Amino acid sequence: MGRVKTFDRDMAVKVAMNEIWQHGFEACSVKYLSETLGMTRSSFYNAFGSRDELFLEVLQTYFEQTPDRELEYIKKTDPVLKTICEVFKTVCFVRASDNEHKGCLAINSVIELVGIDEGISDVLSNAVIKSMQRFESLLKLAAEKEELNSTDISAKAMALQNTLIGINVLCKVVHDGEELWRSTKETLLGLEVYKPSFQL
């Protein structure tokens, strides 16, 4: 008798993540996802509860690998503004190197689902707000360290979030990391976040 295959939940979530990332949430029905994962619909519901619950797991997995996650680990002893700029440069090159030009799963989902799917909408909106708050905290730290003029930090934080979103959308049509970084650097320079001495 053949051995019964064990269910690898982490792998299933990663497969679902890539399908939703490539095709969008609404295109990935329970039927489509269960067939892609090689399971029955009843097994799908038993494993994940619902498509929305699976998507929340997908988002958690995605947030652990997204290139801007490094912003979470900036320490008080780090050069804050330079490290922010390094992360932005990394985002540009990571997004440009994706041969499928998928952009950012979170931002794609914000565009597709916020205001449409109430439960998921709140999760996605909160993720964007949390990212803006993270930028604001980092800019306040930079001001405390006298790396940055402290004028209108909240507006600068929102502008940084807007720039990050812009990269994640523009990379779908601009596939050159140097081009993305050059335009991003101009924005960061205008916000007084990038300094020529960084030489990035």
C-alpha positions in Angstrom: 0.0 0.0 0.0 1.4 3.4 -0.9 2.2 5.9 1.8 -0.5 8.6 2.4 0.8 12.1 1.5 1.2 14.4 4.4 -0.3 17.9 4.1 2.4 20.6 4.1 0.5 23.7 5.2 3.4 26.1 4.8 4.0 24.9 1.2 0.2 25.1 0.4 0.1 28.7 1.7 3.1 29.6 -0.4 1.5 28.1 -3.5 -1.7 30.0 -2.8 0.3 33.2 -2.3 1.9 32.9 -5.7 -1.4 32.2 -7.4 -3.1 35.2 -5.8 -0.1 37.4 -6.4 -0.1 36.5 -10.0 -3.8 36.4 -10.8 -5.5 38.5 -8.0 -7.7 37.4 -5.2 -11.0 37.4 -7.0 -9.6 35.3 -9.8 -8.5 32.6 -7.3 -11.8 31.0 -6.3 -12.0 28.1 -3.8 -12.4 25.7 -6.7 -9.3 27.1 -8.5 -7.2 27.1 -5.3 -8.3 23.6 -4.2 -7.6 22.2 -7.6 -4.2 23.9 -7.7 -3.4 22.6 -4.3 -4.5 19.1 -5.3 -7.2 18.8 -2.7 -11.0 18.6 -2.6 -13.1 21.6 -1.7 -14.2 20.0 1.5 -10.5 19.4 2.4 -9.8 23.0 1.5 -12.4 24.2 4.0 -11.3 21.8 6.6 -7.7 23.0 6.3 -8.2 26.7 6.0 -11.7 27.5 7.1 -12.4 29.9 4.2 -10.7 31.6 1.3 -10.6 34.8 3.3 -8.8 33.0 6.2 -6.3 31.5 3.8 -5.7 34.9 2.3 -4.9 36.3 5.8 -2.3 33.5 6.2 -1.0 34.4 2.7 -0.5 38.0 3.7 1.3 37.0 6.9 3.7 34.9 4.9 4.1 37.7 2.3 4.9 40.3 5.0 7.7 38.1 6.3 9.5 38.2 2.9 8.7 41.6 1.4 11.9 43.7 0.8 10.8 46.7 2.9 10.6 44.4 6.0 14.2 45.5 6.8 12.7 48.8 8.0 11.5 47.0 11.1 15.0 46.2 12.1 16.6 49.7 12.0 18.3 50.4 15.4 18.9 53.7 17.1 22.6 53.2 16.5 22.1 52.9 12.7 22.3 55.8 10.3 18.6 56.1 9.9 18.2 58.0 6.7 20.9 56.2 4.8 19.4 52.8 5.9 15.9 53.9 4.7 17.4 54.8 1.4 19.2 51.5 1.2 15.9 49.7 1.7 14.2 51.8 -1.0 17.1 50.9 -3.4 16.7 47.2 -2.5 12.9 47.4 -3.2 13.6 48.9 -6.6 16.0 46.1 -7.7 14.0 43.3 -6.1 10.8 44.4 -7.9 12.6 45.0 -11.2 14.2 41.5 -11.1 10.8 39.7 -11.0 10.4 38.3 -14.5 6.7 38.0 -14.0 6.4 41.7 -13.0 3.9 41.0 -10.3 4.6 44.1 -8.2 3.7 43.9 -4.5 1.0 41.5 -3.4 -0.1 43.8 -0.6 -0.4 46.9 -2.9 -2.1 44.8 -5.6 -4.6 43.7 -3.0 -5.2 47.2 -1.7 -6.1 48.3 -5.2 -8.3 45.3 -5.8 -10.0 44.8 -2.4 -10.0 47.9 -0.2 -13.6 49.2 -0.1 -14.8 46.0 -1.7 -14.2 43.2 0.8 -14.9 44.6 4.2 -13.0 42.1 6.4 -9.9 42.0 4.2 -10.2 45.7 3.5 -9.6 46.5 7.1 -6.5 44.2 7.3 -5.0 45.8 4.2 -5.8 49.4 5.2 -4.2 48.7 8.6 -1.1 47.4 7.0 -0.6 50.6 5.0 -1.3 52.7 8.1 1.2 50.7 10.1 3.8 51.2 7.4 3.2 55.0 7.5 3.5 54.9 11.2 6.8 53.0 10.9 8.1 55.7 8.6 7.0 58.4 11.0 8.8 56.7 13.9 12.0 56.3 11.9 11.9 60.0 10.8 11.4 61.1 14.4 14.4 59.0 15.3 16.4 60.6 12.5 15.3 64.1 13.8 16.4 63.2 17.3 19.8 62.2 15.9 19.9 65.5 14.0 20.0 63.7 10.7 16.8 65.4 9.6 15.1 68.7 9.9 12.0 67.9 12.0 9.6 70.0 10.0 6.3 68.2 9.1 7.5 64.7 9.8 4.0 63.2 9.4 3.7 64.6 5.8 7.2 63.3 5.0 6.2 59.8 6.3 3.1 59.8 4.1 5.2 60.9 1.2 7.6 58.0 1.8 4.7 55.6 1.9 3.4 57.1 -1.3 6.8 56.6 -2.9 7.0 53.0 -1.8 3.5 52.3 -3.3 4.6 54.1 -6.5 7.7 51.8 -6.9 5.5 48.7 -6.3 3.1 49.8 -9.1 5.6 51.4 -11.5 7.7 48.2 -11.5 5.0 46.5 -13.4 5.9 48.5 -16.5 9.4 49.7 -15.7 11.6 46.6 -15.4 15.0 48.3 -15.0 16.2 48.5 -11.4 18.6 51.4 -12.1 15.7 53.4 -13.7 13.4 52.8 -10.7 16.1 53.7 -8.3 17.1 56.9 -10.1 13.6 58.2 -10.0 13.1 57.1 -6.4 16.4 58.8 -5.4 15.1 62.1 -6.9 12.0 61.9 -4.7 14.0 61.0 -1.6 16.3 63.9 -2.3 13.4 66.3 -2.5 12.1 65.0 0.8 15.6 65.6 2.3 15.8 61.9 3.2 18.5 61.1 0.6 21.9 62.9 0.8 24.5 62.9 -2.0 27.1 61.8 0.6 25.3 58.4 0.8 26.6 57.6 -2.7 23.9 54.9 -3.3 
